[in-house]
Amino acid sequence: MLDCLVKGGVVVDGTGRPGRRADVGVRDGRIVSVGPTDEPAREVVDVDGLVVAPGFVDVHTHYDAQVFWDPTLSPSPLHGVTTVIGGNCGFSIAPLGPEDADYLMRMLARVEGMPLESLEQGVPWDWRTTGEYLDRLEGGLVPNAGFMVGHSALRRRVLHEEATTREATPEEVARMGALLREGLQAGGLGLSSSWSITHSDHTGGPVPSRFASRDELLALCAVVAEVPGTTLEFIPGVGVFSDEQKDVMAAMSRVARRPLNWNVLQVYGQNVDVQEAQLAASDYAEDHGGRVVALTLPDSLRTRLTFASGFLLDALPGWAPFFGRPPEERIAALRDPAQRAELDRMAQTMPGRQRSIALWSSYRLETHSPETARFNGRTVGEVATELGTTPWDALCDIVVADRLATGLYSPDRGQDERSWERRVEVWRDPRAVVGASDAGAHLDMIDSFSYATTLLSRAVRERGLLPLEEAIAMLTDEPARLYGLRGRGRVAEGWAADLVVLDPDRIDPGAVSFRYDLPGGAGRIYGEPTGVVHVVVNGELVVRDGAFTDARPGTLLRAGRDTVTVEV
């Protein structure tokens, strides 16, 4: 007898082949039949007229902490995601020394926008090794989840406070390598790291991995090569890559004998030259014995910036130390005419296209005090004209009145037809893979957790820019094969029964709102889709009729056991 029969749908199997009407039989968490069947089942799910696809695979998330207070890893499964990979950008929370928790909490609050009160109240911080951390997560998950071993955590564990002041000695690199090896052998899926100037800790200084030398990175990549089923993730920087950045990514991949993916390739109709320059890192790697793949977000990266978190704003020249100050000191600096003027002067020296971060007049305001309520929803430029002042001075006055809580929204310049056409061109490029959701991070700032439903809605349903079957393959089989996920990413006999049942005529990411449901009463941007009807993980319904069930069938994915080696 089958445990479950998903009956009457159109199966789009993840390979890109045309969909076909078929039943999907499930037993013991695996797909045992795809086609007509007379075998009885304990549960029959009638999906007549709907599409049955593999569950979506999200390889770039930051759910490492949220998993402790929210095993659903919401809202990702509601959007059809059945497998997530965390521990990216070098920001895992293991290994963990007895004195490291406070630093890692504050670093994550600053660099990944996770509320400090939620990290303090919602996470036990009582493990030491990567293996102990992973063991804490076994059982009780809704989606499948695997985690990278983060370079910043390794550096902090070995160098302690000096992790953010200097390069490591050969002996310290060897100790980091031993910790990495231990973490990978316990099931960590690979090494993640970052050299990005946008990654600063709560002091305003660079995160630990940014102090790593090329030799240190390559020594750790040599450890990755020893352990089957592992991979690499790296954040080289922003904008056009330097020769050094291209060379280090190629060398990392070559030494590890693994593909390396980097985040994030942003695609607009207006920045094709930057895209091609970044994608050229893949060509360079291929010429030098490696494989480098860009992760690309299938939409505009809409951001809500604040002077409370400072993320992205801290990339402006000279601004990182400002965001390392306590909130009251930041407010005082913005009140002071001299400091205010100096911040704006430094901001205007930002090179190239990134200078748009400091185009103050273009931001739409979300205000948070009675004094500023009349400005809510208007642009800074409009307010400045009304007040007879400069956009920067108007913004500073509002931010001070709101005590840093003001939300700043950039114009969304990526919804034109050329941008969507260009995105499809990039998705089809073998140098890129769809992903980069960052789900679990920047909780009050971005809504890219809906990347999969956005792709299916905007590019397939609304614009018809690519067939549904091709889009499904981009969300399932392609990322699963990049990470070597064993038996996941396709609807096929013998593969894991990770399925999403969707209505292609209604699929939409849905509206977003702000909800206060995190530990400590903190809030986040949240959204639920339409058209995602059911979601199955390892043969059990975790989402029925668009709502979570009580099932917790997710597998804690471990390298070697749940992954195969993808060699370069």
Buried (B, 14 or more C-beta within 10 A) or exposed (E): EBBBBBBBBBBBBBBBEEBEEBBBBBBEBBBBBBEEBEEEBEEBBEBEEBBBBBBBBBBBBBBBBBBBBBBBBBBBBBBBBBBBBBBBBBBBBBBBBEEBBEBBBBBBBBBBBBBBBBBBBBBEBEBBBBBBBBBBBEEEBBBBBBBBBBBBBBBBBBBEEBBBEEEBEEEBBBBBBEBBBBBBBBBBBBBBBBBBBBBBBBBBBBBBBBBBEEEBBBBBBBBBBBBBBBBBBBBBBBBBBEEEBBBBBBBBBBBBBBBBBBBBBBBBBEBBEBBBBBBBBBBBBBEBEBBBBBBBBBBBBBBBBBBBBBBBBBBBBBBBEBBBBEEEEBBEBBEEEEBBEBBBEBBEEBEEBBEEBBBBBBBBBBBBBEEBEEBBEBBBBBBBEEBEBBBBBBBBBBBBBBBBBBBBBBEEBBEEEEBBEBBBEBBEBEBBBBBBBBBBBBBBBBBBBBBBBBBBBBBBBEEEBBBBBBBBBBBBBBBBBBBBBBBBBBBBEEBBBBBBBBBBEBBBBBEBEEEEEBBBEBBBBBBBBBBBBBBBBBBBBBBBEBEBBEBBBBBBBBBBEBBBBBEB
